[in-house]
Amino acid sequence: MDTESIRLLAPAIAMGLGTFGPALAIGMLAGKALEAMGRNPDAANEIRTSMILAIVFAEAIAIYALVVALIIKFV
């Protein structure tokens, strides 16, 4: 592998590894929130608000991975 191949592969690896965790977390969060809403429909609004906030925090990690991948690519 030459250096150009590594320079192209590094951002892809950073994004791949950096988005795997948040994707898994968002899936688990949504699944558990929907299960909780099904068990207690009266608390659906509170559960939905907490779920969206947790998804935003998980998605922030993927955005950090994007920033790192862009830094690797262009610096």
Residue frames as qw, qx, qy, qz and C-alpha x, y, z in Angstrom:
[[0.000, 0.889, 0.458, 0.000, 0.00, 0.00, 0.00],
 [0.409, 0.338, -0.026, 0.847, 1.33, 3.39, -0.89],
 [0.110, -0.239, -0.445, 0.856, 0.78, 6.57, 1.11],
 [0.339, -0.028, -0.263, -0.903, -2.00, 7.84, -1.17],
 [0.565, -0.262, -0.734, -0.271, -4.03, 4.70, -0.51],
 [0.404, -0.321, -0.667, 0.538, -3.58, 5.10, 3.21],
 [0.035, 0.124, 0.132, -0.983, -4.58, 8.78, 3.00],
 [0.489, -0.120, -0.428, -0.750, -7.83, 7.76, 1.27],
 [0.609, -0.239, -0.755, -0.039, -8.50, 4.81, 3.56],
 [0.257, -0.066, -0.608, 0.748, -7.94, 6.58, 6.89],
 [0.346, -0.032, 0.126, -0.929, -11.02, 8.87, 6.74],
 [0.694, -0.096, -0.528, -0.480, -13.18, 5.91, 5.71],
 [0.569, -0.127, -0.752, 0.308, -11.99, 3.89, 8.68],
 [0.041, -0.018, -0.445, 0.894, -12.52, 6.86, 11.01],
 [0.521, -0.052, -0.105, -0.845, -16.10, 7.31, 9.80],
 [0.697, -0.074, -0.672, -0.242, -16.83, 3.60, 9.82],
 [0.488, -0.158, -0.719, 0.469, -15.68, 3.11, 13.39],
 [0.004, -0.033, -0.320, 0.947, -16.99, 6.47, 14.55],
 [0.538, -0.059, -0.164, -0.825, -20.54, 5.85, 13.35],
 [0.537, -0.085, -0.834, -0.092, -20.92, 2.23, 14.37],
 [0.213, -0.196, -0.729, 0.620, -21.35, 2.99, 18.07],
 [0.270, 0.192, 0.191, -0.924, -23.83, 5.85, 17.68],
 [0.550, 0.027, -0.553, -0.625, -25.89, 3.86, 15.17],
 [0.479, -0.162, -0.854, 0.125, -26.12, 0.96, 17.60],
 [0.084, -0.212, -0.573, 0.787, -26.94, 3.30, 20.47],
 [0.380, 0.112, -0.088, -0.914, -29.69, 5.10, 18.55],
 [0.577, -0.069, -0.709, -0.399, -31.28, 1.79, 17.59],
 [0.403, -0.226, -0.807, 0.368, -31.25, 0.58, 21.16],
 [0.052, 0.171, 0.348, -0.920, -32.58, 3.92, 22.46],
 [0.480, 0.034, -0.301, -0.823, -35.46, 4.00, 20.02],
 [0.562, -0.120, -0.799, -0.176, -36.36, 0.38, 20.67],
 [0.307, -0.253, -0.733, 0.552, -36.42, 0.78, 24.44],
 [0.172, 0.148, 0.170, -0.959, -38.33, 4.08, 24.22],
 [0.547, -0.041, -0.484, -0.682, -41.01, 2.55, 22.01],
 [0.519, -0.197, -0.825, 0.102, -41.26, -0.39, 24.38],
 [0.143, -0.230, -0.562, 0.782, -41.66, 2.00, 27.33],
 [0.339, 0.083, -0.099, -0.932, -44.31, 4.00, 25.46],
 [0.574, -0.115, -0.694, -0.419, -46.19, 0.81, 24.75],
 [0.446, -0.253, -0.784, 0.350, -46.14, -0.17, 28.40],
 [0.161, -0.612, -0.457, 0.626, -47.06, 3.28, 29.71],
 [0.310, 0.588, 0.468, 0.583, -48.81, 5.44, 27.08],
 [0.226, -0.938, -0.263, 0.024, -49.51, 8.21, 29.59],
 [0.480, -0.708, 0.236, 0.461, -45.77, 8.94, 29.90],
 [0.740, 0.434, 0.349, 0.376, -45.18, 8.99, 26.13],
 [0.214, 0.944, -0.006, 0.251, -44.39, 12.71, 25.96],
 [0.441, -0.805, 0.397, 0.008, -41.76, 12.53, 28.71],
 [0.816, -0.108, 0.503, 0.262, -40.23, 9.39, 27.23],
 [0.628, 0.666, 0.257, 0.310, -40.14, 10.93, 23.76],
 [0.004, 0.973, -0.179, 0.148, -38.38, 14.05, 25.05],
 [0.594, -0.612, 0.512, 0.099, -35.76, 12.01, 26.88],
 [0.826, 0.191, 0.463, 0.259, -35.28, 9.77, 23.85],
 [0.483, 0.828, 0.095, 0.268, -34.71, 12.68, 21.49],
 [0.214, -0.912, 0.342, -0.076, -32.21, 14.26, 23.89],
 [0.725, -0.366, 0.562, 0.159, -30.28, 10.98, 24.20],
 [0.762, 0.459, 0.368, 0.269, -30.30, 10.51, 20.41],
 [0.231, 0.953, -0.101, 0.165, -28.87, 14.01, 19.98],
 [0.418, -0.754, 0.506, 0.027, -26.01, 13.19, 22.34],
 [0.798, -0.031, 0.565, 0.207, -25.32, 9.91, 20.53],
 [0.620, 0.709, 0.250, 0.225, -25.42, 11.65, 17.15],
 [0.067, -0.963, 0.260, 0.028, -22.90, 14.21, 18.40],
 [0.637, -0.431, 0.590, 0.244, -20.32, 11.43, 18.60],
 [0.701, 0.406, 0.501, 0.304, -20.89, 10.63, 14.93],
 [0.261, 0.956, 0.046, 0.128, -20.43, 14.31, 14.09],
 [0.393, -0.786, 0.450, 0.157, -17.12, 14.29, 15.99],
 [0.729, -0.037, 0.610, 0.308, -16.08, 11.30, 13.85],
 [0.535, 0.749, 0.320, 0.224, -16.98, 13.27, 10.73],
 [0.040, -0.980, 0.197, 0.003, -14.85, 16.20, 11.88],
 [0.580, -0.523, 0.582, 0.227, -11.93, 13.88, 12.57],
 [0.723, 0.293, 0.555, 0.290, -12.32, 12.25, 9.17],
 [0.371, 0.903, 0.140, 0.166, -12.35, 15.65, 7.45],
 [0.270, -0.879, 0.379, 0.098, -9.26, 16.71, 9.37],
 [0.699, -0.217, 0.621, 0.280, -7.48, 13.51, 8.34],
 [0.651, 0.546, 0.466, 0.247, -8.50, 14.01, 4.73],
 [0.314, 0.898, 0.117, 0.286, -7.61, 17.67, 4.30],
 [0.284, -0.900, 0.331, -0.023, -4.68, 18.19, 6.68]]
